[in-house]
Amino acid sequence: MFELTFLGTSSGVPTTRRNVSGLAVSLLGETGQTGKSTPWILIDCGEATQHQLLRTAHKPSMLQAIMITHMHGDHCYGLMGLLASLAMHGRRAALPIIAPPALGELLDAFIRLTEMNLSYEIEFIDIHQVIDDGVRLSLTPQHWLDIDIHKLSHRCESFGFGLTQSMTKSKLDTDKLLAQGIDKVHWGRILKSAQSGMVQIEIDGVMMDAHQFCHRTINAQKIVVAGDNDTPSLLADAIKGADVLVHEATYTQAVMDKILAKGVFDPKHSSAKMVAEFAERAGVPCLVLTHFSARFMLFDDPNDSTPNMGHIRTEAESAYDGKLVLATDLMTISTVADVPKVVRADG
């Protein structure tokens, strides 16, 4: 029901093969396929995110919301350009942005000082105001996304998002219809009314509740996407019932230990080992690691002395037995199957 497209998987600075943070999440519903009418959300918007989006099939007009995990530049410096481009595309629908309050100040200043002319309204949602109750995005009466928010630990305020996509399906209760003597000529209208959210329907001059003649089931799926975080266990509640955890693994434990041993700077990031151990304890079916330090080369050879993705992979595999994915730019992961799978990688 979800399709995740990684627009950037580098930490701090871009490389020739990795952009900085951005994740497009398509809300597939039950179709399992993307198309021009597929709604999607954006989590984080580092520099050049809109350039990466040009290499995908995501339609600007179908963007439902933007969520920013924290205010470091590699997660939000691309936002202003994207907002301006959405206006150039002729967007009219209001755009919710869920973010720390500092982003609201930045938006106000940027729009004022650059005289940005937006063709749509920005609905800024201070993340502090919704952290207890979350946010619901209603796509149709039968399809919605619930967003729960969790505080993380980083050098600045950082948050993780639990995304639960739900769909309802209505099926006629034929036994009840027959028992009530409702003519079959009305059955189609009753089902259509229940599916559209219009409860009351007139049958032979009598107002009836369409839902009383239908069975209603809800199909839901949850994933969790974390911002920068040095304490994965803070997501212990968020991850319950989730099929996928997307979490940073900026370093291996050995590299992190060397950085901390200098006693100069604590980057407050997670190592692959830390995240993998947490995911194993929590029983997460699929762990997707991203936000890798630029020092790690793309090749996979754990025996090579040069830091590379093989070191990240082997460290995570030593602690985690579930499905492990190391994200690359423009990789797409689908959760439609029982086991999330990589659909496309490296564009």
Helices and strands as residue ranges (DSSP letters): E 2-8, E 22-27, E 40-45, H 49-53, G 60-62, E 63-67, H 73-76, H 79-88, E 95-99, H 101-114, E 122-126, H 127-130, E 135-140, E 143-151, E 159-172, H 174-179, G 184-186, H 187-196, E 200-203, E 206-209, G 210-213, E 214-226, G 232-235, E 244-248, H 253-261, H 272-282, E 286-290, H 309-317, E 323-326, E 332-334, E 341-344
